[in-house]
Amino acid sequence: MPPVVVVEQPNRLRIRLQVGERENGSPIIESLSYRVKEDASHQDIYDVALAIAGLVSMPVHDIRLTEDKLLTE
């Protein structure tokens, strides 16, 4: 079996915002999603996410980074 080759793919930054609450009290969440360069540092990504979040009036529920890699031969 040939060795696996890992090919970096563009990462995704998701800023999840609480836009309201349901009758039972659970949050209603909407996401802002952005492509992120593979070589961007986690701190830089977080700092940018906070800057973007500062431009919207809704509270941030969480900030997520999805790192994507393609595995091939």
C-alpha positions as CSV (number, residue, x, y, z in Angstrom):
1,M,0.0,0.0,0.0
2,P,1.5,3.4,-1.0
3,P,2.1,6.0,1.7
4,V,-0.6,8.6,2.3
5,V,-0.1,12.1,1.0
6,V,-1.7,15.0,2.9
7,V,-2.8,17.9,0.8
8,E,-3.8,21.1,2.7
9,Q,-7.2,22.5,1.8
10,P,-8.6,26.0,2.6
11,N,-9.8,26.1,6.2
12,R,-13.1,27.6,7.3
13,L,-13.7,30.1,10.0
14,R,-17.3,30.1,11.4
15,I,-18.5,32.8,13.7
16,R,-21.8,31.6,15.2
17,L,-24.1,34.3,16.4
18,Q,-27.1,34.1,18.7
19,V,-29.9,35.9,16.9
20,G,-32.6,35.0,19.3
21,E,-34.2,32.4,21.6
22,R,-36.9,29.8,21.0
23,E,-39.8,29.6,23.4
24,N,-38.1,26.8,25.3
25,G,-35.1,29.1,25.9
26,S,-32.7,27.4,23.5
27,P,-30.6,29.8,21.3
28,I,-31.3,30.5,17.7
29,I,-27.9,30.4,15.9
30,E,-26.8,31.8,12.6
31,S,-23.3,31.5,11.2
32,L,-20.9,33.8,9.3
33,S,-18.4,31.6,7.3
34,Y,-15.1,32.6,5.8
35,R,-12.3,30.8,3.9
36,V,-9.0,31.0,5.7
37,K,-5.5,30.5,4.4
38,E,-3.9,27.2,5.6
39,D,-0.8,29.0,6.9
40,A,-2.7,31.6,9.0
41,S,-1.9,31.3,12.7
42,H,-4.7,30.4,15.1
43,Q,-4.1,33.6,17.0
44,D,-4.5,35.7,13.8
45,I,-7.7,33.9,12.9
46,Y,-9.1,34.4,16.4
47,D,-8.2,38.1,16.3
48,V,-9.9,38.6,12.9
49,A,-12.9,36.7,14.2
50,L,-13.2,39.1,17.2
51,A,-12.8,42.1,14.9
52,I,-15.6,40.8,12.6
53,A,-17.8,40.0,15.6
54,G,-17.3,43.6,16.8
55,L,-19.1,44.8,13.6
56,V,-22.3,42.9,14.3
57,S,-24.9,43.7,17.0
58,M,-25.6,40.1,17.9
59,P,-23.7,38.2,20.7
60,V,-21.1,35.6,19.6
61,H,-22.2,32.1,20.6
62,D,-18.8,30.6,19.6
63,I,-16.0,30.8,17.1
64,R,-15.0,27.6,15.2
65,L,-12.1,26.8,12.9
66,T,-12.4,23.7,10.6
67,E,-9.1,22.6,9.3
68,D,-9.5,20.6,6.1
69,K,-7.0,18.1,4.6
70,L,-7.3,15.8,1.6
71,L,-5.8,12.4,2.1
72,T,-4.6,10.7,-1.1
73,E,-1.9,8.3,-2.4
